[in-house]
Amino acid sequence: MDIIDYAEDEDELHDNYFNVHAGQSMECLVDIDKIRHNDPTFTEFYLVSEGNYFDDMNWKLLGRYIARNTHLTCIDLTEMYFDRRDMENFFSVLPFGSLASVPLKDICIESGLNTVLFESMLKALSGGPIEQISVDNGLMNDGLIDSIEVLHEVELPCLKHLTLRGNKIVSTSGLEKCVKLETLSMSKNPINSAGCIGISKLLEKSTALEEVCICNTKIGDEGADMLANSLKHNTGNRRESHHTEGGCFIYKVDE
């Protein structure tokens, strides 16, 4: 059953899939109903472990509700452990640019996103006001994202904070487009020295970056030195400090 094909039956679908008998708390049901009806007083959505009881249609319906909401600014799914199927259903109703009109500024997910689903998320967010994206697998170090090339395809003009710790990213190509970034965390990824080019280009031209952390990677001293040298080409007149040791690169703008 495709949710788009059954738009006229949304009330029935909602009642069948969102109810206390399906393992959802009344608080969760109330929050989802507020998203569905575009409640202007409800702007931050935190889905806790009960979301683990969602099935395919729950995720499709929730994705649809979020896509047409005009007040939601934050989605926090960090207490959930997603499998790939969950995220496939969630993003299946969110085509390119579908979240551009949603005033969404923060989205945080800890698990379940592989490269294909990460690309789907960024494409849905393209053109929108998103300021923070966090797909942080730093604790478990079991992230599935191995490429961020999608950054070449999308427009994220307001993105200020990006965290992609604990994934499988080798190349940082695409980051040079994120010129509004203020903080970047790419630690615990198998980035090698050749894969530093995207970060290197960003460091050369960015006047917005305030903090970068690239540790527990494979950039080695060669990559860390390359990143440090990139700062010499930056004409921004800001006091900064950087630290390179044991293949670790940490950059921070001084207060």
Summary of the structure (lengths in Angstrom):
residues: 255
radius of gyration: 19.6
end to end distance: 55.2
largest distance: 61.3
contacts: 827
relative contact order: 0.08
helix: 37%
strand: 16%
